[in-house]
Amino acid sequence: MRAGGSKPLPRTILPSMYYTYVLRCSDGKLYVGSTGNLRRRVAEHQAARVPATASRLPVTLEYYEACRSEVSARLREQQLKTGFGRAYLKRRLV
């Protein structure tokens, strides 16, 4: 117990976040993906460790969304890869 008889506050564990992200490649095309560690994944793309973008370097992070679950992030990735999703990104990334 702490001075004054109060208990210390319990530590709260922050939930893991998952991300859906959009990269713009050197050819002007967009790459859509999802990950649990956005910084690491973008670094992997930039270091040519991702075959889908290795020949289209440099890449820049244009957009991302945080999701509370991996399933949500993957579903959003799939949505953004549809015709509707591409149109949404085109409007959003003007």
MARVEX-711075 format. One record per atom (N, C-alpha, C): residue number from 0; residue in three letters; atom name; y negated, z, x. Coordinates in pm, 1 decimal, padded with zeros to 6 digits, always signed. Atoms other than C-alpha are relative to their C-alpha. Example, Ala and Ser with C-alpha at 12.3 -4.5 7.8 and 13.67 -1.06 7.14 Angstrom:
BEGIN
(rec 0,'ALA','N',(+00119.0,+00000.0,+00089.0));
(rec 0,'ALA','CA',(+00450.0,+00780.0,+01230.0));
(rec 0,'ALA','C',(-00120.0,+00000.0,+00090.0));
(rec 1,'SER','N',(+00119.0,-00006.0,-00082.0));
(rec 1,'SER','CA',(+00106.0,+00714.0,+01367.0));
(rec 1,'SER','C',(-00109.0,+00073.0,-00077.0));
***
This chain:
BEGIN
(rec 0,'MET','N',(+00118.5,+00000.0,+00083.3));
(rec 0,'MET','CA',(+00000.0,+00000.0,+00000.0));
(rec 0,'MET','C',(-00124.5,+00000.0,+00087.5));
(rec 1,'ARG','N',(+00128.0,+00004.5,-00070.7));
(rec 1,'ARG','CA',(-00355.6,-00061.9,+00101.9));
(rec 1,'ARG','C',(-00080.3,+00125.1,-00030.5));
(rec 2,'ALA','N',(+00088.5,-00112.9,+00024.6));
(rec 2,'ALA','CA',(-00629.7,+00195.0,+00123.3));
(rec 2,'ALA','C',(-00050.9,-00007.8,-00142.7));
(rec 3,'GLY','N',(+00047.3,-00002.2,+00136.6));
(rec 3,'GLY','CA',(-00736.7,+00302.8,-00221.3));
(rec 3,'GLY','C',(+00113.4,-00017.8,-00100.6));
(rec 4,'GLY','N',(-00113.7,+00006.5,+00089.3));
(rec 4,'GLY','CA',(-00386.0,+00265.1,-00363.3));
(rec 4,'GLY','C',(+00029.5,-00136.1,-00060.3));
(rec 5,'SER','N',(-00027.8,+00130.9,+00059.0));
(rec 5,'SER','CA',(-00403.3,-00104.2,-00445.5));
(rec 5,'SER','C',(+00102.1,-00075.0,+00084.2));
(rec 6,'LYS','N',(-00099.2,+00081.3,-00068.6));
(rec 6,'LYS','CA',(-00124.2,-00342.7,-00359.7));
(rec 6,'LYS','C',(-00065.0,-00128.6,+00049.0));
(rec 7,'PRO','N',(+00054.7,+00128.3,-00045.1));
(rec 7,'PRO','CA',(-00195.9,-00652.5,-00153.7));
(rec 7,'PRO','C',(+00037.7,-00110.2,-00099.2));
(rec 8,'LEU','N',(-00027.5,+00111.8,+00088.2));
(rec 8,'LEU','CA',(-00215.4,-00973.2,-00349.9));
(rec 8,'LEU','C',(+00120.0,-00077.9,+00051.8));
(rec 9,'PRO','N',(-00115.2,+00078.9,-00045.3));
(rec 9,'PRO','CA',(+00105.9,-01174.2,-00342.7));
(rec 9,'PRO','C',(-00046.3,-00135.7,+00051.9));
(rec 10,'ARG','N',(+00031.1,+00132.2,-00051.7));
(rec 10,'ARG','CA',(+00098.6,-01492.5,-00140.4));
(rec 10,'ARG','C',(+00047.0,-00103.8,-00100.8));
(rec 11,'THR','N',(-00041.1,+00107.0,+00089.6));
(rec 11,'THR','CA',(+00101.8,-01796.0,-00357.2));
(rec 11,'THR','C',(+00040.7,-00119.2,+00084.5));
(rec 12,'ILE','N',(-00047.9,+00117.1,-00071.3));
(rec 12,'ILE','CA',(+00299.2,-02092.0,-00239.2));
(rec 12,'ILE','C',(-00050.1,-00122.8,-00074.0));
(rec 13,'LEU','N',(+00051.3,+00121.0,+00062.2));
(rec 13,'LEU','CA',(+00122.0,-02415.4,-00304.6));
(rec 13,'LEU','C',(+00112.8,-00100.9,-00016.3));
(rec 14,'PRO','N',(-00106.2,+00099.2,+00019.6));
(rec 14,'PRO','CA',(+00345.9,-02678.2,-00455.9));
(rec 14,'PRO','C',(-00022.1,-00121.3,+00089.6));
(rec 15,'SER','N',(+00010.3,+00121.3,-00079.5));
(rec 15,'SER','CA',(+00421.7,-02983.1,-00249.4));
(rec 15,'SER','C',(-00061.7,-00109.3,-00084.6));
(rec 16,'MET','N',(+00059.7,+00113.6,+00068.7));
(rec 16,'MET','CA',(+00221.7,-03289.6,-00339.0));
(rec 16,'MET','C',(+00067.6,-00126.6,+00052.5));
(rec 17,'TYR','N',(-00051.6,+00131.4,-00036.0));
(rec 17,'TYR','CA',(+00346.5,-03645.6,-00334.5));
(rec 17,'TYR','C',(-00110.5,-00100.5,-00029.4));
(rec 18,'TYR','N',(+00110.3,+00094.3,+00007.9));
(rec 18,'TYR','CA',(+00126.8,-03948.7,-00301.5));
(rec 18,'TYR','C',(+00047.4,-00142.2,-00025.0));
(rec 19,'THR','N',(-00013.9,+00143.6,+00014.9));
(rec 19,'THR','CA',(+00112.1,-04305.1,-00421.8));
(rec 19,'THR','C',(-00121.4,-00056.6,+00071.5));
(rec 20,'TYR','N',(+00110.7,+00048.5,-00081.2));
(rec 20,'TYR','CA',(-00099.5,-04507.2,-00182.0));
(rec 20,'TYR','C',(-00004.0,-00152.0,+00004.0));
(rec 21,'VAL','N',(+00020.7,+00144.2,-00009.8));
(rec 21,'VAL','CA',(-00242.4,-04854.0,-00134.7));
(rec 21,'VAL','C',(-00066.8,-00029.0,+00133.5));
(rec 22,'LEU','N',(+00056.5,+00044.3,-00127.3));
(rec 22,'LEU','CA',(-00303.8,-05016.0,+00203.2));
(rec 22,'LEU','C',(-00049.3,-00143.4,-00014.5));
(rec 23,'ARG','N',(+00041.7,+00139.7,-00011.1));
(rec 23,'ARG','CA',(-00501.9,-05331.2,+00269.1));
(rec 23,'ARG','C',(+00040.8,-00047.5,+00138.9));
(rec 24,'CYS','N',(-00050.8,+00054.4,-00126.2));
(rec 24,'CYS','CA',(-00334.0,-05540.4,+00537.0));
(rec 24,'CYS','C',(-00097.1,-00103.8,+00054.9));
(rec 25,'SER','N',(+00090.5,+00095.8,-00065.8));
(rec 25,'SER','CA',(-00501.0,-05778.5,+00782.1));
(rec 25,'SER','C',(-00002.6,-00135.5,-00069.5));
(rec 26,'ASP','N',(-00001.0,+00127.0,+00073.5));
(rec 26,'ASP','CA',(-00396.7,-06074.6,+00564.1));
(rec 26,'ASP','C',(-00071.9,+00010.3,-00134.4));
(rec 27,'GLY','N',(+00075.1,-00019.9,+00123.6));
(rec 27,'GLY','CA',(-00602.5,-05926.7,+00277.4));
(rec 27,'GLY','C',(+00084.8,+00046.1,-00116.9));
(rec 28,'LYS','N',(-00089.0,-00041.4,+00108.4));
(rec 28,'LYS','CA',(-00297.2,-05839.7,+00068.2));
(rec 28,'LYS','C',(+00014.0,+00151.4,-00003.3));
(rec 29,'LEU','N',(-00017.7,-00143.2,+00018.2));
(rec 29,'LEU','CA',(-00225.3,-05495.6,-00069.8));
(rec 29,'LEU','C',(+00146.9,+00037.0,+00013.8));
(rec 30,'TYR','N',(-00134.1,-00057.5,-00010.1));
(rec 30,'TYR','CA',(+00078.9,-05283.9,+00010.4));
(rec 30,'TYR','C',(-00003.3,+00131.1,-00077.5));
(rec 31,'VAL','N',(-00006.7,-00121.3,+00080.4));
(rec 31,'VAL','CA',(+00175.7,-05010.5,-00239.9));
(rec 31,'VAL','C',(+00125.1,+00077.4,+00038.3));
(rec 32,'GLY','N',(-00113.4,-00083.7,-00035.1));
(rec 32,'GLY','CA',(+00400.2,-04719.3,-00143.5));
(rec 32,'GLY','C',(-00018.7,+00141.9,-00050.6));
(rec 33,'SER','N',(+00011.1,-00141.4,+00036.5));
(rec 33,'SER','CA',(+00469.1,-04351.0,-00204.6));
(rec 33,'SER','C',(+00063.6,+00083.5,+00110.6));
(rec 34,'THR','N',(-00046.5,-00086.9,-00108.4));
(rec 34,'THR','CA',(+00533.4,-04056.5,+00025.5));
(rec 34,'THR','C',(-00030.6,+00145.8,-00032.6));
(rec 35,'GLY','N',(+00028.6,-00142.3,+00010.2));
(rec 35,'GLY','CA',(+00539.2,-03680.1,+00055.2));
(rec 35,'GLY','C',(-00097.5,+00046.6,+00107.0));
(rec 36,'ASN','N',(+00091.8,-00034.7,-00108.3));
(rec 36,'ASN','CA',(+00321.0,-03684.1,+00368.0));
(rec 36,'ASN','C',(-00087.9,-00121.9,+00028.8));
(rec 37,'LEU','N',(+00085.1,+00117.7,-00006.7));
(rec 37,'LEU','CA',(+00033.2,-03928.2,+00340.7));
(rec 37,'LEU','C',(-00051.2,-00028.3,+00141.3));
(rec 38,'ARG','N',(+00052.1,+00021.7,-00136.2));
(rec 38,'ARG','CA',(-00114.0,-03877.6,+00688.7));
(rec 38,'ARG','C',(+00106.7,-00058.3,+00092.9));
(rec 39,'ARG','N',(-00108.7,+00048.9,-00084.4));
(rec 39,'ARG','CA',(+00220.2,-03925.7,+00858.8));
(rec 39,'ARG','C',(+00037.4,-00143.9,-00034.3));
(rec 40,'ARG','N',(-00042.7,+00133.3,+00042.0));
(rec 40,'ARG','CA',(+00308.4,-04232.9,+00653.7));
(rec 40,'ARG','C',(-00102.1,-00106.1,+00038.5));
(rec 41,'VAL','N',(+00102.2,+00096.4,-00040.7));
(rec 41,'VAL','CA',(-00023.9,-04406.6,+00717.7));
(rec 41,'VAL','C',(+00006.5,-00020.8,+00150.7));
(rec 42,'ALA','N',(-00013.7,+00012.0,-00145.6));
(rec 42,'ALA','CA',(+00017.5,-04331.7,+01089.3));
(rec 42,'ALA','C',(+00121.0,-00086.2,+00035.9));
(rec 43,'GLU','N',(-00117.8,+00083.6,-00024.1));
(rec 43,'GLU','CA',(+00366.2,-04489.0,+01075.5));
(rec 43,'GLU','C',(-00032.9,-00147.6,-00024.9));
(rec 44,'HIS','N',(+00041.1,+00138.7,+00026.8));
(rec 44,'HIS','CA',(+00220.5,-04802.1,+00917.6));
(rec 44,'HIS','C',(-00086.3,-00052.4,+00115.1));
(rec 45,'GLN','N',(+00092.6,+00043.7,-00104.6));
(rec 45,'GLN','CA',(-00056.0,-04819.6,+01179.2));
(rec 45,'GLN','C',(+00068.3,-00016.5,+00135.1));
(rec 46,'ALA','N',(-00074.3,+00010.1,-00126.2));
(rec 46,'ALA','CA',(+00196.8,-04776.5,+01461.2));
(rec 46,'ALA','C',(+00109.9,-00106.4,-00006.4));
(rec 47,'ALA','N',(-00096.7,+00109.6,+00017.7));
(rec 47,'ALA','CA',(+00403.1,-05073.6,+01332.0));
(rec 47,'ALA','C',(+00143.5,+00049.7,-00013.8));
(rec 48,'ARG','N',(-00134.4,-00053.5,+00020.3));
(rec 48,'ARG','CA',(+00700.2,-04850.0,+01244.4));
(rec 48,'ARG','C',(+00052.5,-00025.6,-00141.6));
(rec 49,'VAL','N',(-00043.7,+00036.9,+00135.0));
(rec 49,'VAL','CA',(+00720.8,-04989.9,+00889.3));
(rec 49,'VAL','C',(+00012.5,-00151.8,-00002.9));
(rec 50,'PRO','N',(-00020.8,+00145.3,-00007.6));
(rec 50,'PRO','CA',(+00876.1,-05338.3,+00882.8));
(rec 50,'PRO','C',(-00085.2,-00082.3,-00097.0));
(rec 51,'ALA','N',(+00074.4,+00076.6,+00100.9));
(rec 51,'ALA','CA',(+00693.1,-05445.4,+00565.8));
(rec 51,'ALA','C',(-00145.1,-00026.8,+00039.4));
(rec 52,'THR','N',(+00140.0,+00019.7,-00039.1));
(rec 52,'THR','CA',(+00350.6,-05408.4,+00729.7));
(rec 52,'THR','C',(-00018.1,-00023.3,+00149.9));
(rec 53,'ALA','N',(+00010.8,+00010.4,-00146.4));
(rec 53,'ALA','CA',(+00428.6,-05435.1,+01102.8));
(rec 53,'ALA','C',(-00065.2,-00129.4,+00045.8));
(rec 54,'SER','N',(+00058.7,+00129.0,-00040.4));
(rec 54,'SER','CA',(+00329.8,-05802.1,+01119.0));
(rec 54,'SER','C',(-00135.8,-00025.0,-00064.0));
(rec 55,'ARG','N',(+00127.1,+00018.5,+00070.3));
(rec 55,'ARG','CA',(+00016.7,-05747.6,+00908.6));
(rec 55,'ARG','C',(-00103.4,+00105.3,+00039.9));
(rec 56,'LEU','N',(+00093.2,-00101.0,-00050.5));
(rec 56,'LEU','CA',(-00172.2,-05496.6,+01122.3));
(rec 56,'LEU','C',(-00132.9,-00064.1,+00036.8));
(rec 57,'PRO','N',(+00009.4,-00140.8,+00038.7));
(rec 57,'PRO','CA',(-00422.0,-05344.6,+01114.5));
(rec 57,'PRO','C',(+00002.8,+00016.5,-00151.8));
(rec 58,'VAL','N',(+00003.0,-00034.0,+00141.0));
(rec 58,'VAL','CA',(-00388.4,-05171.8,+00780.0));
(rec 58,'VAL','C',(-00102.3,+00111.4,-00020.2));
(rec 59,'THR','N',(+00094.3,-00107.3,+00031.9));
(rec 59,'THR','CA',(-00645.7,-04951.2,+00610.3));
(rec 59,'THR','C',(+00038.9,+00061.2,-00134.6));
(rec 60,'LEU','N',(-00028.3,-00069.9,+00124.9));
(rec 60,'LEU','CA',(-00591.1,-04689.6,+00342.3));
(rec 60,'LEU','C',(-00115.5,-00026.5,-00095.1));
(rec 61,'GLU','N',(+00103.4,+00036.3,+00097.3));
(rec 61,'GLU','CA',(-00780.3,-04817.5,+00038.7));
(rec 61,'GLU','C',(-00005.4,+00096.6,-00116.9));
(rec 62,'TYR','N',(-00006.6,-00077.5,+00123.7));
(rec 62,'TYR','CA',(-00664.6,-04584.7,-00237.7));
(rec 62,'TYR','C',(+00124.2,+00088.0,+00003.9));
(rec 63,'TYR','N',(-00120.2,-00082.3,+00017.5));
(rec 63,'TYR','CA',(-00428.8,-04297.3,-00311.7));
(rec 63,'TYR','C',(-00016.7,+00089.8,-00120.9));
(rec 64,'GLU','N',(-00003.9,-00095.1,+00110.3));
(rec 64,'GLU','CA',(-00330.6,-04070.8,-00598.5));
(rec 64,'GLU','C',(+00098.0,+00110.1,+00036.6));
(rec 65,'ALA','N',(-00089.1,-00113.2,-00023.6));
(rec 65,'ALA','CA',(-00178.7,-03723.7,-00568.2));
(rec 65,'ALA','C',(+00079.5,+00027.3,-00126.8));
(rec 66,'CYS','N',(-00089.4,-00028.4,+00112.1));
(rec 66,'CYS','CA',(+00118.8,-03642.9,-00791.0));
(rec 66,'CYS','C',(+00071.4,+00132.0,+00026.6));
(rec 67,'ARG','N',(-00066.8,-00129.4,-00014.9));
(rec 67,'ARG','CA',(+00296.9,-03315.3,-00855.0));
(rec 67,'ARG','C',(+00148.2,-00011.0,+00029.7));
(rec 68,'SER','N',(-00142.4,+00014.3,-00028.5));
(rec 68,'SER','CA',(+00645.6,-03457.1,-00817.5));
(rec 68,'SER','C',(+00027.0,-00135.0,+00064.9));
(rec 69,'GLU','N',(-00039.4,+00124.7,-00064.4));
(rec 69,'GLU','CA',(+00823.6,-03722.8,-00616.7));
(rec 69,'GLU','C',(+00029.9,-00107.0,-00104.9));
(rec 70,'VAL','N',(-00031.4,+00094.6,+00107.2));
(rec 70,'VAL','CA',(+00945.4,-03883.6,-00938.5));
(rec 70,'VAL','C',(-00128.2,-00061.6,-00055.6));
(rec 71,'SER','N',(+00127.9,+00051.5,+00051.7));
(rec 71,'SER','CA',(+00588.2,-03914.2,-01068.5));
(rec 71,'SER','C',(-00062.8,-00098.4,+00097.2));
(rec 72,'ALA','N',(+00058.5,+00088.5,-00101.2));
(rec 72,'ALA','CA',(+00471.3,-04069.1,-00741.6));
(rec 72,'ALA','C',(+00073.2,-00133.5,+00003.8));
(rec 73,'ARG','N',(-00077.9,+00124.6,-00002.8));
(rec 73,'ARG','CA',(+00753.9,-04323.7,-00742.1));
(rec 73,'ARG','C',(-00020.3,-00082.8,-00126.8));
(rec 74,'LEU','N',(+00028.0,+00073.2,+00123.9));
(rec 74,'LEU','CA',(+00695.1,-04413.1,-01106.6));
(rec 74,'LEU','C',(-00137.2,-00067.3,+00005.7));
(rec 75,'ARG','N',(+00133.6,+00057.9,-00011.4));
(rec 75,'ARG','CA',(+00326.7,-04466.2,-01036.2));
(rec 75,'ARG','C',(+00001.8,-00117.2,+00097.8));
(rec 76,'GLU','N',(-00015.4,+00111.0,-00094.6));
(rec 76,'GLU','CA',(+00418.5,-04682.0,-00735.0));
(rec 76,'GLU','C',(+00053.3,-00123.0,-00073.0));
(rec 77,'GLN','N',(-00058.1,+00111.9,+00074.0));
(rec 77,'GLN','CA',(+00632.9,-04898.3,-00962.8));
(rec 77,'GLN','C',(-00101.2,-00060.1,-00098.3));
(rec 78,'GLN','N',(+00102.2,+00048.9,+00092.7));
(rec 78,'GLN','CA',(+00350.3,-04923.1,-01218.4));
(rec 78,'GLN','C',(-00102.3,-00086.1,+00072.5));
(rec 79,'LEU','N',(+00103.6,+00072.8,-00073.7));
(rec 79,'LEU','CA',(+00102.4,-05036.0,-00954.4));
(rec 79,'LEU','C',(+00051.1,-00132.2,+00056.2));
(rec 80,'LYS','N',(-00057.5,+00124.8,-00050.5));
(rec 80,'LYS','CA',(+00342.4,-05309.1,-00841.8));
(rec 80,'LYS','C',(+00018.9,-00104.3,-00110.4));
(rec 81,'THR','N',(-00010.4,+00095.7,+00110.6));
(rec 81,'THR','CA',(+00341.2,-05473.1,-01187.1));
(rec 81,'THR','C',(-00128.4,-00082.9,-00007.1));
(rec 82,'GLY','N',(+00120.4,+00080.8,+00020.0));
(rec 82,'GLY','CA',(+00094.1,-05738.2,-01297.7));
(rec 82,'GLY','C',(-00116.5,+00083.3,-00050.0));
(rec 83,'PHE','N',(+00103.6,-00088.7,+00050.7));
(rec 83,'PHE','CA',(-00098.5,-05475.1,-01493.8));
(rec 83,'PHE','C',(-00053.8,+00089.2,+00111.8));
(rec 84,'GLY','N',(+00040.8,-00088.5,-00108.7));
(rec 84,'GLY','CA',(-00101.9,-05242.4,-01192.4));
(rec 84,'GLY','C',(-00083.7,-00071.7,+00104.1));
(rec 85,'ARG','N',(+00078.5,+00078.7,-00096.2));
(rec 85,'ARG','CA',(-00226.8,-05515.8,-00958.4));
(rec 85,'ARG','C',(-00139.2,-00028.6,-00055.5));
(rec 86,'ALA','N',(+00130.2,+00025.4,+00062.4));
(rec 86,'ALA','CA',(-00503.6,-05599.4,-01207.0));
(rec 86,'ALA','C',(-00084.7,+00127.6,+00002.5));
(rec 87,'TYR','N',(+00069.4,-00127.1,-00005.8));
(rec 87,'TYR','CA',(-00595.1,-05230.2,-01225.9));
(rec 87,'TYR','C',(-00057.4,+00024.7,+00139.3));
(rec 88,'LEU','N',(+00046.0,-00020.0,-00138.1));
(rec 88,'LEU','CA',(-00616.8,-05209.1,-00846.6));
(rec 88,'LEU','C',(-00112.1,-00095.7,+00035.4));
(rec 89,'LYS','N',(+00104.2,+00098.6,-00029.2));
(rec 89,'LYS','CA',(-00823.3,-05525.3,-00827.5));
(rec 89,'LYS','C',(-00133.6,+00046.2,-00058.0));
(rec 90,'ARG','N',(+00123.9,-00052.8,+00061.5));
(rec 90,'ARG','CA',(-01078.0,-05374.5,-01070.0));
(rec 90,'ARG','C',(-00047.8,+00124.3,+00071.2));
(rec 91,'ARG','N',(+00033.8,-00129.5,-00061.3));
(rec 91,'ARG','CA',(-01067.0,-05035.9,-00901.2));
(rec 91,'ARG','C',(-00052.8,-00013.1,+00143.2));
(rec 92,'LEU','N',(+00032.5,+00013.0,-00143.1));
(rec 92,'LEU','CA',(-01102.2,-05160.9,-00542.2));
(rec 92,'LEU','C',(-00106.8,-00105.1,+00027.9));
(rec 93,'VAL','N',(+00103.2,+00104.4,-00017.2));
(rec 93,'VAL','CA',(-01393.0,-05401.7,-00594.5));
(rec 93,'VAL','C',(-00093.1,+00035.9,+00112.9));
***
